[in-house]
Amino acid sequence: KTFMIWGAGRDGRAFFRSLSPAGKQRVSAFVDVDMKKIGTRCHGLEVLPVSGLLSPFVTCVALDRTNGAFERNLEGTGFRLGTDFYYIS
């Protein structure tokens, strides 16, 4: 089964690099809210807008740097922690 990584910044890239080769092959895309990153590629994978987010996914976002913006973006998705997504820090 494949999964997405929410966060195409430092933390998402570091998480991707930490995966085994088999784990890396399971990543289908990165997702981000940063318009400068959307439409680019990260580790060869497309960076999609949040509207393209599919379950399951892991979140690789430093929550202490978002001033609550990440949590607000996540609230509107209907995804459930532990079922649809997991926090990676």
C-alpha positions as CSV (number, residue, x, y, z in Angstrom):
1,K,0.0,0.0,0.0
2,T,1.2,3.5,-0.8
3,F,1.1,6.6,1.3
4,M,1.7,10.3,1.0
5,I,3.9,12.6,3.0
6,W,2.4,16.0,4.1
7,G,5.4,18.3,4.2
8,A,7.8,18.8,1.4
9,G,10.1,20.9,3.5
10,R,13.1,20.0,5.7
11,D,11.2,17.5,7.9
12,G,9.4,15.7,5.1
13,R,12.6,15.4,3.1
14,A,14.5,14.0,6.1
15,F,11.7,11.5,6.8
16,F,11.8,10.3,3.2
17,R,15.6,9.9,3.3
18,S,15.3,7.8,6.5
19,L,13.0,5.3,4.8
20,S,14.4,2.0,3.5
21,P,14.5,1.6,-0.3
22,A,11.3,-0.4,-0.1
23,G,9.6,2.3,2.0
24,K,10.6,5.0,-0.4
25,Q,8.9,3.1,-3.2
26,R,5.7,3.2,-1.2
27,V,5.6,7.0,-1.1
28,S,3.2,8.2,-3.8
29,A,3.6,12.0,-3.5
30,F,4.4,14.9,-1.2
31,V,1.7,17.4,-0.2
32,D,2.3,20.9,0.9
33,V,0.5,24.3,1.3
34,D,3.5,26.3,0.1
35,M,2.6,27.6,-3.4
36,K,6.4,27.7,-4.2
37,K,6.6,24.0,-3.7
38,I,3.4,22.8,-5.3
39,G,3.9,21.5,-8.8
40,T,7.6,20.9,-8.2
41,R,9.3,17.6,-7.4
42,C,10.8,16.4,-4.2
43,H,13.0,13.3,-4.3
44,G,11.5,12.7,-7.8
45,L,7.9,12.7,-6.5
46,E,5.3,15.4,-7.3
47,V,4.4,17.9,-4.7
48,L,0.6,18.3,-4.6
49,P,-1.7,20.8,-3.0
50,V,-3.7,19.7,0.1
51,S,-6.7,19.2,-2.2
52,G,-4.9,16.2,-3.6
53,L,-4.3,14.6,-0.2
54,L,-5.3,10.9,0.1
55,S,-5.3,8.6,3.0
56,P,-3.1,7.2,4.4
57,F,-0.4,9.9,4.9
58,V,2.2,10.9,7.4
59,T,2.6,14.5,8.5
60,C,6.1,15.8,8.7
61,V,5.5,19.4,9.8
62,A,7.2,21.1,12.8
63,L,4.0,22.1,14.6
64,D,5.9,24.7,16.7
65,R,6.6,26.7,13.6
66,T,3.1,26.9,12.1
67,N,1.4,29.1,14.6
68,G,-1.7,26.8,14.4
69,A,-2.0,27.0,10.6
70,F,-1.2,23.3,10.1
71,E,-3.8,22.2,12.6
72,R,-6.4,24.5,10.9
73,N,-5.6,23.0,7.5
74,L,-5.9,19.5,8.9
75,E,-9.2,20.1,10.7
76,G,-11.1,20.7,7.5
77,T,-10.0,17.4,5.9
78,G,-12.1,14.9,7.9
79,F,-9.1,12.6,8.2
80,R,-8.6,10.8,11.6
81,L,-5.4,10.6,13.5
82,G,-4.2,6.9,13.8
83,T,-6.5,5.7,11.1
84,D,-5.9,8.0,8.1
85,F,-2.7,9.7,9.2
86,Y,0.2,9.8,11.7
87,Y,2.4,12.5,13.0
88,I,6.1,12.1,12.4
89,S,8.4,14.4,14.3
